[in-house]
Amino acid sequence: FDHAAVQKHKNTILDCLRESDISIKRRALLCEIVNESNVKSIVKEMLNYLLVSETDFLQELTLKICSCVEKYSPNRRWHIDVIVRVLTLAGKYVKDESINNLIHLIAATPELYTYCVHKMYYSITENIDQDGLVKVGLWCIGEHGMDLINGKAKGPDGKSLIIPEAEVIGLIEKAITRVNVPESIKEFALNCLIKLYPNYKNARDQIKMLIDSQTTSSQLEVQQRACEYLQLLEKDWDNVRGAIVEKMPLCTSVSKEFREKPIGDKEIDELPPQVMDSKGSKQLVATHNVDVRKETAVQDLLDLDSLEPDQLDNKSGTTTTTGSGTPSSNLYELDFGGKPSG
C-alpha cells in the first residue's frame, strides 16, 4: 500500500485509540504509520493513551509500542528509556519477549550499565507492583549491582553516589515478600541475590537469610533453587563461587543487531532528591507515588515528542516530596566522565 497516503491520515488513526469500541482501537494499531522520522511523536501519543486505556486493551497496546520502539528507535538510550516507561505504567501486561529484548539490549550496551542499574533501582523503588519492571530490575541489579555501591556514579558536586548494600537487599526483599508475588519474580530475585553475594560483603548475612527463607516455598522450582544456592554459600565453594556467578554472556546475534544503533547520552539525569543526614552521608528522601493513569486530566506526563533522547527522563510520572512535604523536582545529574557518544 501507499505509505505516504497513510501518513496523511496519521492523526485520524491515532484518534481512533480514544474510541470506546475496542475493535476500532485494534484496527488502528494494525495501520503502519510509524517510521524513523515520526517514531518519537507517535510513541509519545501511544504512551499517553496507555495511561487511560482499559485493561483489556493494555497488552495489545504495550506490544505495539514495544515493537515500534525496537524497530525504529533512534538510539539505545531512547529505546531503554521508553521501554522502562512502558514497564513502569503497565509492566504486568508487557510480554516476556519484550522484557527479554530489553535485557539483551542492556547487556549489549556496556556504556549504559551504570545508567541502567540506577534507573532500574529507582524505578522499582517507586513501582514495586509492576512485575515486568521488577524482573528487568532484578536482573540488572544482579548483573551490575556493584555500580550501585562502588561510587562510579558522580553527583553534580563531584561526590560519589553510593547506595548502602542493606538498602539494595532490602528492595529485593520487598519485591519477593509482596502478596501473591509471581513465582518468576522469586526466581529472578534468587538469581540476583546469589550474584550479589561475592561483592556485597557487608550484606552477606542478609542475603543468606533471604535465600534460606525460600527453601520452604510451596513452589517447587523456587524451593529447589533456594536450596541449591544455599549450598553454594558454604565455605567449600569459596574458591569457585565467583566463577559460577559471573555476568551473563552476551547473545552474539542480538548484540550485533543492537551495535548498529548509536548509544545516546550516558549520563543519569533523573534521580530522587537527596538530603544529608546527621552524619553527613547522602540519604534518599521518601517519595510519594502518584497513579499516573489517573493524572492525565491535569497534565501531559509523557511529552516525549518535544524532548531530545537524552532529556526524556526529565518528565516523570511520580511526584517527589521532601521530608517537609514540599514538592521537589530537583534532580541529580550524574557524570561518568567523558563526552556522551552519539
Order of alpha helices (4+ residues) and beta strands (2+ residues): alpha-alpha-alpha-alpha-alpha-alpha-alpha-alpha-alpha-alpha-alpha-alpha-alpha-alpha-alpha-alpha-beta-beta-beta-beta-beta
